[in-house]
């Protein structure tokens, strides 16, 4: 048959390559800024938009969606055209995808430092940006499916299956986790509350790791490892089992982020079981990747790209071994809320994501610019320095995690906590935070070496924008199975059916876990003394969200003796029914705050927020000086309450109508309390502190976890 | 154990069957898949796994 001539679109690949390198540098730099805040909590003092609670989401969003996101699209746009023997479906859609995605990143880089956040981890962006993400994702989807449909290769290769699973699942996760009620242009409330919100969030959060950081990168592994080593994948059979069992099991594992919380135990156990099972498909994938290089280890010694791939796949194996272990309730009881988790995720991101993408960048720059790498030696040095960086990053955090956990749980013979002051557990691990920052610095230096190497290679090379290819078109054959054709081979050419089956596989787990939680009426308070927040507390809560306090403080006391002794009574599901969104947090850089209310007086909070080290020597919390400068914005208080009413929070019409009156009253009461301290009276007695943001935040903090105390008083 | 959360589920009839259904479902899917993979003709496996390598660019 006569061959058809066509051109691969390398221009779009080039754009994504530039973006990957650029956002990689930016995202890692922000990470480093965050790491240094642990050691020098004052170095960005007074700059609200560079405080820890706002920078940390910027770092995570930048590295996940900007760096790995662009890196994944880079690999997809390159490999998909070659695997399907077709140019992308539409150049226009490719461009819309690229520029739309960059615009979303820029919007994130502006809004997150401004404190415009929904507070849900890795889904912090506010509702207009969420809609933009959905639209761009659809554009990408049409482009991908269109390319698959016009392919000149009858069977879709395993990499494409992983791309399809990514496309479908991320769409489902993104939409369901970001269902929110808009209040203003950049403020919304999650439609779920408390336990349900936590469940949906971690179903999303866990699977963002699974389907944004893992499945597409596995797709890249299945293409680039064979391609660079010039050997077929170790076992195609294993890749089939790997794919289907991985996507089916992964989606169930979310609840392991909520072990020992107020989430129903049934859901917790299901999460644990599936998380443990997850090790089998994950290691199947790792083995498949590594064994592709069997008998070719001499190539690994010479080729820096393969070195990157080997360490990446090993990192994948390490973190997917650790993940199931951390899902055992007994291990989780130790590791959760500690820096161990931060170490764990960075093995995944720095080794698995960072090294897969680095290797791919080195390879693609040579292919696209038709030249040899500017300096192989420099790439080897990058590999070495970044590998040391990863170890120096992760190992100290494992030590820190164990130190925290043991110190938090240690009792004196008389039954009191040995380290009753939380700060002792913070100052103890400062050396670990220093080593972590050094490790991160090495990793960034390595990546800058990559950027330099890439730029130099581009300068000596000759870019080919449209690359000529010649392939015979597909001849039509029966859509039913041919004689001797295996079921899966048949499925691999029935791409629509394949996509539908993959969708079914990922929907089952989510549906079984989440539907029961949603269909049960949630608007009936399960604890009668739990009441909605007052208007001032509601505004204070939004400030807590704006400043990202939940990045360092949990609001979820687990039912352990050590936690009850330290923080107070353990948290109950019924206490969170008005929490849109939930603010349980996932890390305790500082102490839990769920029973913070009425623990200290208003002056303590005032002084602590202004200068944390004045009340808590050794604290690494930033100071929030702008909270006494900014007037509390009450322009949308009533709208916020109305939005809450629509979500089922029982505010009366009277409360909504009199919102500002109630708010001012409560603020005045706090001002009276504050004035009882002669020092405060001397410094601020004549000022209008009651109109400032700090008062709302104090009101919220003083309310935290106090409702069930009222219940107890009533019982007495 | 966390008895306060149990009422969330008490309202659903036959909730105990959920985990059992899930396990059976997974088991069936997994076994079927293994059978399919075992029965796969060797020739097509070789053909498919060569897809990334059959072109220069």
Interface residues (C-beta under 8 A of the other chain):
Chain A: X8 X79 X82 X83 X85 X153 X155 X157 X158 X159 X195 X222 X223 X226 X227 X230 X231 X232 X233 X236 X237 X240 X241 X244 X245 X248 X249 X252 X262 X263 X264 X265 X266 X269 X270 X277 X367 X467 X469 X484 X485 X486 X487 X488 X489 X492 X505 X508 X509 X512 X516 X517 X519 X520 X526 X559 X572 X573 X574
Chain B: X1 X2 X4 X5 X6 X7 X8 X9 X11 X12 X15 X18 X19 X21 X22 X25 X26 X29 X30 X33 X34 X36 X37 X38 X39 X40 X41 X44 X45 X46 X47 X48 X49 X50 X51 X52 X53 X55 X57
